[in-house]
Amino acid sequence: MSTEEQPEKKKRKPNPALMKPVQPDELLAVIVGSDPIPRSEITKKLWDYIKGKDLQDPNKRTNILADDALKAVFGGKECVTMFEMTKLVSQHILPAK
């Protein structure tokens, strides 16, 4: 089968729920800013913050070592997995006004 005969691949549509702006609470706003932004942008800014401050555990890169700002978001925990981080951050996201 040549490349001309292959069926077109459907483009993946972004999930509208993830594109809808949400409001970070005051603890999360210290890291990502206080303006309403989409969840995807919150995740991006969190990772920029984590990588910029070298907060990934060098031995196990899936672990995040919290500084003071992240400890507040993580409920006082000093180390969380990246999967746990998603759940903890969700508690600090409010519907946009």
Steps between C-alpha positions, in 0.01 A plus 500: 500500500656832399486811713237648268258218575521518879191644668536844653572504871250696704649794683458475871274774632600666826275426794292817553492440877880528510497821297248678724666756729506415871601709800805392706451558874742724693744215580527382140503861372842548664637255240281542189362853539158622609335544158247242379675258261423156349599188695752411232676832558502442878675166443750659262581781745536252787751294302688814396522594869610149606765473228616860544569438870633146443237343729488155341665226705826421313473130591133455416385764250130425559533646851467873564691650793290787631636841591296725733257617228433144380469366856203732549336362185592139589345519847834516683653196326871531419499244218219389266484299179404681180172302502423602857587859409213515248248396765636744758507792255136434399396595854635851437311566175173689517249576223584827323285795598 
